[in-house]
Amino acid sequence: MKRIIAIACAAIACASHAADTFSTTEGKLKDGTPYRIDMPAHWNGVVLIGLDYASKPRTPDVQALLGEGYAMAGTTRELSGWAIQRAAANAIETLDLVEAKYGKAQLPIQLGQSQGGHTASVSVQAYPERWRGAVVKCGGLSGSVAQWQAKLDGLFVAKALLAPGSALPVTNIPDDWQKTAIPAWNAVLDKALETPAGRARIAFAARVAQLPEWSVPAKPEPAADDVDARARGLADSLRSLVRQAMSSRHQIEHLSGGNISANTGVDYGALLAAVDEDELVRGLYRSAGVPLAADLAVLEKTPRLSADPKALAYVATGVFDGDLKVPVLTLNGLGDEISPTASQQAFQQAVDKAGKGAMLRQAYTHSAGHCGFTPAETVASVHALVTRVRSGQWPDTSAAGMSALADASKLGQSRFVPFTPAVFQRPYTTCTLLHTLKDAGVAPFALPGQALPACVSP
């Protein structure tokens, strides 16, 4: 604990430099992507680079880090979108610009959230020699294929049970999804919420996607004994997933040229049993007077979906082999419906399988919604990761340890809690990817200079 406090206080002492004493460089990368570099007058040698930095305001956590001497830089997703390998390459180009102007960075570190967190994880895997570490916030860490298979499960079950035979898109998202698919999905969910049977089926769909029961910050967290509130919380999460699935999957399909998700061979009865240990869904079915067995029979007969090998090849760099070469700290909220906590377990499992568990630490906040972290939580995460990189030893990254770091930042509230995520039910490994592509005669895609994931044996 002494080490943590000393480092945190040293960082705070650095904040005596005014947070506004930095210079800003803005421009466009070779592909036209906007970038921004904020360099403090008293640089501590660390540069934090992430997707979306150039498109966002300087929030209190950014101001605090600049005041401590951290350089901050990054791009936007305007052009790359879900071309994650391209976003990862843009991060390297941004790092090159920083070092060309200001000299070699002592510690180049990736810092990103949401798609930026996913990009950070891809970047340290694709360019391990260029980065010294990464802070990955709410980043879909089950990987580019697995996360979309879990999301597919939720929509597949919802459509089969709530709107069988309808034109509701699950894959092959239309270009006009905002005007057609979203209203159609919302209408189906609205109608289903009016009946106990509909709420039970929504809960089934949300549970198999491993979504949280609390994802709307403006709403109170459902009590454990409030079954109706828990069911409605799952409906909130599923509705949010629908919107993301339409917008992001549409973009991924356009970029990759096909579908990257499959549910062939999935036994939804077994999957439900694995994720419904407290029997919330079964209880809702019993209360509604609906036979679960009948719905499972419907799902068993519903035609499955297969992935396109060429599309899988396109997202290959986003499948994580776990063979970390640099330290990574992940941060996730318990009520994140876009990056569910189970996806963090998938990343931990891959890292452990590769024998690199010492390189990874994971922290959780008692919060609802996607990426709603406080400035103190972000700064504490950066301090913990930088401590690990500089000293070779992790500080205390337990909930208490992270809370101490957050308190030392004097940036307000933090909500770190002890948490063990549920086992992710739809893992997709690099070995599966590479074997699938080999059988299909398709080579995995990466940009020049990027390392591809490997099939790592335990």
Backbone torsions as a table, in degrees:
resi	resn	phi	psi	omega
1	MET	NA	-33.6	179.7
2	LYS	-60.2	-40.6	-179.2
3	ARG	-62.4	-44.3	-179.7
4	ILE	-58.6	-50.5	-176.0
5	ILE	-64.1	-40.2	-180.0
6	ALA	-63.6	-43.3	-179.5
7	ILE	-67.4	-44.2	179.7
8	ALA	-61.6	-42.9	-179.7
9	CYS	-67.2	-35.9	176.7
10	ALA	-62.2	-39.4	178.5
11	ALA	-65.3	-41.6	179.6
12	ILE	-64.8	-38.4	178.7
13	ALA	-59.4	-35.9	178.2
14	CYS	-61.4	-23.6	-176.6
15	ALA	-71.7	0.7	175.7
16	SER	-66.1	-21.9	171.3
17	HIS	-71.4	130.2	-177.3
18	ALA	-57.7	138.2	-175.8
19	ALA	-65.1	-17.8	-177.6
20	ASP	-96.5	6.7	178.5
21	THR	-90.0	70.3	176.4
22	PHE	-142.0	157.6	177.5
23	SER	-106.1	149.3	-177.5
24	THR	-120.2	132.4	174.2
25	THR	-118.8	126.9	178.3
26	GLU	-127.3	151.9	179.0
27	GLY	179.2	-157.7	179.5
28	LYS	-130.3	141.5	175.9
29	LEU	-73.4	179.1	-176.5
30	LYS	-60.4	-30.9	-179.5
31	ASP	-89.9	4.2	179.0
32	GLY	94.7	-1.3	179.6
33	THR	-69.9	128.4	176.6
34	PRO	-65.9	145.5	174.3
35	TYR	-136.8	160.4	174.8
36	ARG	-142.1	137.2	175.9
37	ILE	-122.9	124.3	174.2
38	ASP	-111.3	114.9	-176.9
39	MET	-114.6	117.1	179.8
40	PRO	-70.9	155.5	-179.6
41	ALA	-63.0	-30.4	-179.3
42	HIS	-117.6	79.6	-175.1
43	TRP	-71.6	132.5	178.3
44	ASN	-88.9	4.3	178.1
45	GLY	91.9	-7.1	179.0
46	VAL	-99.7	131.9	172.4
47	VAL	-120.5	128.0	179.0
48	LEU	-104.0	119.1	-173.6
49	ILE	-121.8	133.8	-179.7
50	GLY	-156.9	156.1	174.3
51	LEU	-63.0	143.3	176.8
52	ASP	81.7	-7.5	-177.1
53	TYR	-60.0	-38.5	-175.9
54	ALA	-72.5	-15.3	-176.5
55	SER	-104.6	3.3	-176.6
56	LYS	-119.4	154.1	178.7
57	PRO	-71.6	166.4	178.5
58	ARG	-82.1	95.5	-176.6
59	THR	-74.5	169.4	-178.3
60	PRO	-55.8	-36.7	178.0
61	ASP	-67.1	-39.2	177.0
62	VAL	-64.2	-45.3	179.0
63	GLN	-59.7	-41.7	-179.8
64	ALA	-64.4	-44.5	-179.1
65	LEU	-66.2	-40.1	175.3
66	LEU	-61.2	-40.2	178.8
67	GLY	-64.7	-28.1	178.0
68	GLU	-82.9	-4.8	177.8
69	GLY	102.8	4.2	177.2
70	TYR	-77.3	133.3	169.1
71	ALA	-81.5	143.8	-178.5
72	MET	-126.3	136.2	-178.3
73	ALA	-154.8	163.7	176.1
74	GLY	166.1	-172.9	-172.0
75	THR	-124.6	-162.7	171.0
76	THR	-123.4	171.2	177.0
77	ARG	-101.3	10.7	-173.3
78	GLU	-53.2	-41.3	-176.8
79	LEU	-101.1	-37.3	-176.3
80	SER	-76.2	-40.6	-176.7
81	GLY	53.0	-131.9	-179.5
82	TRP	-85.0	15.3	168.7
83	ALA	-82.1	77.8	-169.7
84	ILE	-64.4	-35.6	178.6
85	GLN	-63.1	-32.2	177.0
86	ARG	-71.1	-41.4	177.0
87	ALA	-62.7	-37.6	178.0
88	ALA	-66.1	-39.6	176.8
89	ALA	-65.4	-36.6	178.5
90	ASN	-65.4	-32.4	176.7
91	ALA	-64.8	-38.7	177.3
92	ILE	-66.4	-41.6	178.7
93	GLU	-63.8	-36.8	176.8
94	THR	-65.8	-42.3	175.8
95	LEU	-59.6	-41.9	177.8
96	ASP	-59.6	-39.7	179.4
97	LEU	-66.6	-41.3	177.6
98	VAL	-59.1	-48.1	-174.9
99	GLU	-73.3	-29.7	176.7
100	ALA	-67.2	-33.1	-176.7
101	LYS	-90.1	-36.3	-170.8
102	TYR	-118.9	-2.2	-177.2
103	GLY	96.4	167.9	-173.8
104	LYS	-64.2	132.6	177.6
105	ALA	-75.4	136.2	175.0
106	GLN	-66.6	-44.4	-177.7
107	LEU	-133.3	93.2	171.4
108	PRO	-80.8	122.6	-173.7
109	ILE	-130.9	139.4	174.8
110	GLN	-85.1	134.5	176.7
111	LEU	-137.1	113.8	-177.9
112	GLY	-154.1	159.7	176.8
113	GLN	-133.6	154.4	-177.9
114	SER	59.3	-127.0	176.9
115	GLN	-59.5	-30.4	175.7
116	GLY	-67.5	-33.1	175.2
117	GLY	-68.9	-41.6	175.9
118	HIS	-61.4	-42.6	178.6
119	THR	-62.2	-41.1	179.1
120	ALA	-60.0	-42.1	179.4
121	SER	-67.0	-39.3	175.8
122	VAL	-64.6	-41.6	-175.0
123	SER	-65.7	-42.0	-179.6
124	VAL	-72.3	-22.7	174.8
125	GLN	-80.0	-38.0	-176.8
126	ALA	-82.0	-27.4	-178.7
127	TYR	-131.6	60.1	-174.2
128	PRO	-62.6	-24.1	-177.8
129	GLU	-80.1	-11.8	-175.8
130	ARG	-99.3	-19.1	-176.1
131	TRP	-113.6	152.1	177.4
132	ARG	-106.4	-6.8	178.9
133	GLY	170.6	177.3	-179.7
134	ALA	-152.7	141.2	167.7
135	VAL	-108.4	116.0	-173.4
136	VAL	-113.5	112.2	-177.8
137	LYS	-106.6	126.3	173.8
138	CYS	44.6	55.7	-165.8
139	GLY	-107.3	19.5	176.9
140	GLY	58.5	52.7	-167.5
141	LEU	-81.4	3.1	171.1
142	SER	-73.5	-11.5	174.9
143	GLY	106.9	167.2	-172.3
144	SER	-65.3	-29.1	179.7
145	VAL	-92.8	-49.7	-174.8
146	ALA	-60.6	-42.3	-177.9
147	GLN	-63.2	-34.4	-179.2
148	TRP	-81.1	-20.5	172.3
149	GLN	-72.4	-39.7	177.2
150	ALA	-63.9	-41.6	177.8
151	LYS	-66.1	-37.7	176.2
152	LEU	-58.7	-43.0	-179.1
153	ASP	-56.3	-44.6	-178.8
154	GLY	-61.0	-47.5	-178.3
155	LEU	-73.1	-34.8	178.5
156	PHE	-60.9	-48.0	-179.7
157	VAL	-65.6	-43.1	-179.3
158	ALA	-61.1	-45.3	-179.6
159	LYS	-66.4	-45.7	-176.8
160	ALA	-62.1	-34.3	-175.4
161	LEU	-96.1	-26.6	-176.8
162	LEU	-102.5	-29.9	-177.0
163	ALA	-144.7	58.0	-178.2
164	PRO	-62.5	138.8	178.8
165	GLY	77.4	1.7	-179.4
166	SER	-82.7	174.3	178.7
167	ALA	-93.2	12.1	178.4
168	LEU	-55.1	125.6	-179.2
169	PRO	-79.6	137.0	172.0
170	VAL	-111.8	-42.9	166.7
171	THR	-127.1	-176.3	-177.8
172	ASN	52.2	55.6	-174.9
173	ILE	-70.7	130.6	-177.0
174	PRO	-72.3	157.1	-179.7
175	ASP	-62.4	-30.9	-178.4
176	ASP	-96.3	35.0	-174.3
177	TRP	-55.8	-31.5	-179.2
178	GLN	-65.5	-36.1	-176.9
179	LYS	-91.2	-21.1	-175.1
180	THR	-116.2	-59.2	-172.7
181	ALA	-67.4	-46.1	-177.7
182	ILE	-63.3	-49.9	177.5
183	PRO	-60.1	-38.1	-179.8
184	ALA	-65.3	-45.0	178.1
185	TRP	-63.5	-44.5	-179.4
186	ASN	-62.1	-37.8	179.0
187	ALA	-63.6	-41.2	178.8
188	VAL	-65.2	-44.8	-179.4
189	LEU	-66.7	-41.4	178.8
190	ASP	-58.8	-45.1	-179.6
191	LYS	-65.1	-41.2	-178.4
192	ALA	-64.8	-35.6	-178.4
193	LEU	-66.0	-15.2	-177.8
194	GLU	-77.4	-14.1	-175.9
195	THR	-127.2	150.7	175.3
196	PRO	-57.9	-38.3	179.5
197	ALA	-64.7	-42.7	179.1
198	GLY	-63.6	-40.6	179.4
199	ARG	-66.6	-35.8	177.4
200	ALA	-64.2	-41.6	-179.1
201	ARG	-70.6	-36.4	174.5
202	ILE	-62.9	-43.3	178.5
203	ALA	-60.9	-40.0	176.0
204	PHE	-57.2	-50.5	-177.8
205	ALA	-62.7	-42.8	-178.5
206	ALA	-68.4	-38.5	-179.1
207	ARG	-64.5	-43.6	-178.0
208	VAL	-68.3	-21.9	173.4
209	ALA	-84.9	-0.8	179.5
210	GLN	58.5	45.1	179.4
211	LEU	-87.3	155.7	-179.4
212	PRO	-80.3	159.9	177.7
213	GLU	-86.2	-7.7	-178.2
214	TRP	-138.6	107.4	-178.0
215	SER	-135.7	1.2	178.8
216	VAL	-109.1	108.7	-175.3
217	PRO	-57.3	-31.0	-177.3
218	ALA	-73.1	-13.2	-179.7
219	LYS	-101.8	148.8	176.5
220	PRO	-68.4	151.3	176.7
221	GLU	-67.0	130.0	-178.5
222	PRO	-61.1	138.0	175.5
223	ALA	-72.0	152.3	-176.5
224	ALA	-60.2	-30.2	-178.1
225	ASP	-95.9	5.3	178.9
226	ASP	-99.4	84.5	-174.1
227	VAL	-62.2	-40.5	-178.9
228	ASP	-64.1	-43.2	179.3
229	ALA	-64.9	-37.9	178.6
230	ARG	-65.3	-40.6	178.9
231	ALA	-65.2	-41.4	179.1
232	ARG	-69.5	-30.4	174.4
233	GLY	-65.5	-39.9	175.5
234	LEU	-64.5	-35.2	177.8
235	ALA	-66.1	-39.5	175.3
236	ASP	-57.6	-45.5	-178.4
237	SER	-65.3	-41.8	-179.9
238	LEU	-65.3	-39.6	179.4
239	ARG	-62.6	-41.2	178.4
240	SER	-65.7	-40.0	177.6
241	LEU	-61.3	-39.6	179.8
242	VAL	-56.7	-48.1	-177.9
243	ARG	-62.5	-45.4	179.4
244	GLN	-64.5	-39.8	-179.1
245	ALA	-63.0	-38.1	179.0
246	MET	-69.4	-49.1	-174.9
247	SER	-70.6	-51.1	-175.0
248	SER	-75.2	-41.4	179.9
249	ARG	-64.3	-37.6	176.8
250	HIS	-56.2	-44.5	-179.3
251	GLN	-67.7	-42.6	179.4
252	ILE	-62.8	-42.8	179.1
253	GLU	-63.7	-38.3	178.9
254	HIS	-65.2	-43.3	-177.6
255	LEU	-72.0	-43.8	-173.8
256	SER	-85.0	-19.2	-179.8
257	GLY	83.1	15.2	179.6
258	GLY	179.8	-163.8	-177.7
259	ASN	-96.9	131.3	-179.3
260	ILE	-101.7	4.3	-175.3
261	SER	-117.1	148.8	177.6
262	ALA	-141.4	150.5	171.7
263	ASN	-135.1	22.3	175.7
264	THR	-60.8	132.3	177.8
265	GLY	81.4	-0.2	-179.1
266	VAL	-75.9	128.0	175.8
267	ASP	-96.9	103.5	-174.3
268	TYR	-72.9	-20.0	172.6
269	GLY	-68.2	-45.3	178.5
270	ALA	-66.9	-38.8	179.3
271	LEU	-64.2	-43.1	178.0
272	LEU	-62.2	-42.3	179.8
273	ALA	-59.7	-36.0	-178.0
274	ALA	-72.0	-33.0	-174.7
275	VAL	-101.7	-7.1	-175.7
276	ASP	-115.6	49.5	-175.2
277	GLU	-61.6	-32.0	178.6
278	ASP	-85.3	1.3	176.3
279	GLU	60.1	33.5	174.8
280	LEU	-60.9	-48.3	-178.3
281	VAL	-64.9	-44.7	179.0
282	ARG	-60.1	-40.3	178.9
283	GLY	-64.4	-39.8	178.1
284	LEU	-64.6	-39.2	177.6
285	TYR	-64.3	-43.1	180.0
286	ARG	-63.8	-42.9	-179.3
287	SER	-64.7	-33.1	-179.0
288	ALA	-81.4	-10.4	-178.0
289	GLY	70.9	27.7	-178.6
290	VAL	-108.6	128.3	178.8
291	PRO	-73.5	116.6	178.7
292	LEU	-60.2	-36.5	-178.6
293	ALA	-58.3	-35.9	179.6
294	ALA	-66.5	-41.2	178.5
295	ASP	-68.6	-36.3	176.5
296	LEU	-64.5	-34.7	177.2
297	ALA	-66.7	-38.5	176.3
298	VAL	-60.6	-46.5	-179.4
299	LEU	-63.7	-37.3	-179.2
300	GLU	-63.0	-32.7	-177.4
301	LYS	-89.9	-11.3	-177.4
302	THR	-75.3	126.5	-177.8
303	PRO	-56.0	137.0	-178.4
304	ARG	-85.6	170.9	-179.4
305	LEU	-116.2	143.8	178.5
306	SER	-114.9	154.4	178.2
307	ALA	-89.9	150.9	177.2
308	ASP	-89.2	118.6	-178.7
309	PRO	-54.1	-37.1	179.8
310	LYS	-65.9	-36.2	176.3
311	ALA	-68.6	-39.6	176.1
312	LEU	-60.6	-39.9	179.4
313	ALA	-60.3	-36.4	-177.1
314	TYR	-66.0	-34.4	-177.4
315	VAL	-98.8	17.5	-174.1
316	ALA	-58.3	-37.1	-177.6
317	THR	-66.4	-15.4	-179.8
318	GLY	-94.9	7.4	173.0
319	VAL	-96.4	124.1	-169.4
320	PHE	-94.6	127.9	178.8
321	ASP	-89.7	-9.5	176.3
322	GLY	80.5	-2.1	-176.0
323	ASP	-83.4	67.6	-174.9
324	LEU	-64.7	132.3	175.4
325	LYS	-100.9	-14.8	-179.9
326	VAL	-134.1	157.0	179.5
327	PRO	-66.3	144.2	178.1
328	VAL	-134.1	132.4	171.7
329	LEU	-116.1	127.4	178.8
330	THR	-107.7	149.5	179.7
331	LEU	-134.4	128.9	-178.8
332	ASN	-145.0	144.3	174.9
333	GLY	-85.2	146.5	-179.2
334	LEU	-64.9	-30.1	-176.7
335	GLY	-104.9	35.1	179.9
336	ASP	-88.4	113.0	-177.5
337	GLU	-85.1	-16.1	178.7
338	ILE	-92.0	-36.6	174.2
339	SER	-120.3	77.2	-177.3
340	PRO	-60.9	151.7	-175.3
341	THR	-60.7	-29.1	-179.7
342	ALA	-60.8	-27.8	179.0
343	SER	-66.2	-27.6	176.1
344	GLN	-67.6	-37.2	177.3
345	GLN	-62.9	-36.6	179.0
346	ALA	-61.7	-41.2	179.1
347	PHE	-67.1	-44.4	177.5
348	GLN	-58.0	-41.4	-179.7
349	GLN	-63.3	-42.7	179.1
350	ALA	-64.4	-40.9	-180.0
351	VAL	-66.1	-44.5	179.0
352	ASP	-62.9	-40.7	179.8
353	LYS	-61.6	-34.2	179.3
354	ALA	-81.9	-0.3	178.9
355	GLY	75.1	24.7	-176.4
356	LYS	-117.3	28.0	-177.8
357	GLY	-57.5	-29.7	-179.6
358	ALA	-67.2	-17.4	-178.9
359	MET	-84.8	-10.5	-170.6
360	LEU	-121.0	137.2	168.3
361	ARG	-133.8	143.7	-178.3
362	GLN	-126.7	134.4	-179.8
363	ALA	-124.2	153.1	-176.9
364	TYR	-133.9	147.1	176.2
365	THR	-119.2	146.2	177.8
366	HIS	-83.1	83.4	-173.7
367	SER	-146.8	153.9	178.8
368	ALA	-108.4	149.0	177.0
369	GLY	93.9	171.8	-173.7
370	HIS	-88.6	115.3	171.3
371	CYS	64.0	30.9	-178.7
372	GLY	-87.2	61.2	-175.9
373	PHE	-87.2	149.3	176.0
374	THR	-82.5	160.4	176.3
375	PRO	-55.9	-39.5	-179.2
376	ALA	-63.5	-37.8	-179.4
377	GLU	-67.3	-40.9	179.0
378	THR	-66.9	-46.8	-178.4
379	VAL	-64.6	-40.1	177.0
380	ALA	-59.8	-39.6	-179.9
381	SER	-65.9	-42.1	177.1
382	VAL	-62.7	-45.1	-179.7
383	HIS	-60.8	-42.0	-179.5
384	ALA	-63.6	-44.5	-178.9
385	LEU	-66.4	-43.8	-179.4
386	VAL	-64.7	-37.6	175.0
387	THR	-58.4	-45.1	179.7
388	ARG	-62.8	-42.6	-177.2
389	VAL	-68.0	-42.9	-176.2
390	ARG	-74.5	-38.2	-173.9
391	SER	-97.3	-20.6	-174.6
392	GLY	83.9	-0.6	-180.0
393	GLN	-129.4	139.1	176.2
394	TRP	-72.7	138.7	167.0
395	PRO	-72.4	-177.0	177.6
396	ASP	-69.7	109.0	-179.9
397	THR	-103.9	17.3	171.1
398	SER	-66.5	172.1	178.2
399	ALA	-57.7	-40.8	179.2
400	ALA	-66.3	-42.1	179.3
401	GLY	-64.9	-43.4	178.7
402	MET	-67.1	-35.2	177.1
403	SER	-64.7	-37.5	178.0
404	ALA	-64.1	-42.6	176.9
405	LEU	-63.1	-41.2	179.4
406	ALA	-65.3	-41.8	178.6
407	ASP	-62.0	-39.1	-179.2
408	ALA	-65.2	-25.7	180.0
409	SER	-71.4	-20.8	-179.2
410	LYS	57.8	35.8	-179.8
411	LEU	-107.7	13.7	175.6
412	GLY	102.4	-149.8	-169.2
413	GLN	-65.2	143.1	165.4
414	SER	-136.7	155.2	-172.7
415	ARG	-134.5	37.6	-179.9
416	PHE	-65.9	137.2	-179.8
417	VAL	-138.3	151.2	171.9
418	PRO	-67.6	137.3	-178.6
419	PHE	-160.8	139.0	173.5
420	THR	-119.3	114.6	-176.3
421	PRO	-70.7	156.5	174.6
422	ALA	-68.3	156.8	177.5
423	VAL	-66.1	129.6	177.3
424	PHE	-70.4	128.5	-169.5
425	GLN	-90.3	-12.2	-175.7
426	ARG	-127.1	55.2	-178.3
427	PRO	-65.9	149.9	176.9
428	TYR	-136.1	109.2	-171.5
429	THR	-90.7	164.2	175.9
430	THR	-64.8	-32.2	178.2
431	CYS	-64.3	-43.9	176.8
432	THR	-60.4	-45.4	179.8
433	LEU	-58.2	-53.2	-174.3
434	LEU	-66.8	-36.6	176.7
435	HIS	-67.2	-40.1	178.6
436	THR	-62.5	-46.0	-179.2
437	LEU	-67.1	-37.6	178.2
438	LYS	-63.5	-44.8	179.7
439	ASP	-63.0	-32.2	-179.0
440	ALA	-86.9	-5.5	-178.7
441	GLY	70.3	31.7	-178.2
442	VAL	-117.9	135.5	179.7
443	ALA	-90.2	138.9	176.1
444	PRO	-64.4	145.5	-175.0
445	PHE	-99.4	137.9	171.7
446	ALA	-151.7	155.1	176.3
447	LEU	-77.9	158.2	179.1
448	PRO	-53.5	133.8	179.2
449	GLY	89.6	-7.6	-179.4
450	GLN	-93.6	134.2	175.2
451	ALA	-80.6	137.9	176.0
452	LEU	-87.9	152.7	176.1
453	PRO	-64.5	153.2	-179.0
454	ALA	-112.3	160.1	172.8
455	CYS	-82.4	106.9	-173.8
456	VAL	-96.6	125.3	178.3
457	SER	-86.9	145.4	-179.8
458	PRO	-66.8	NA	NA
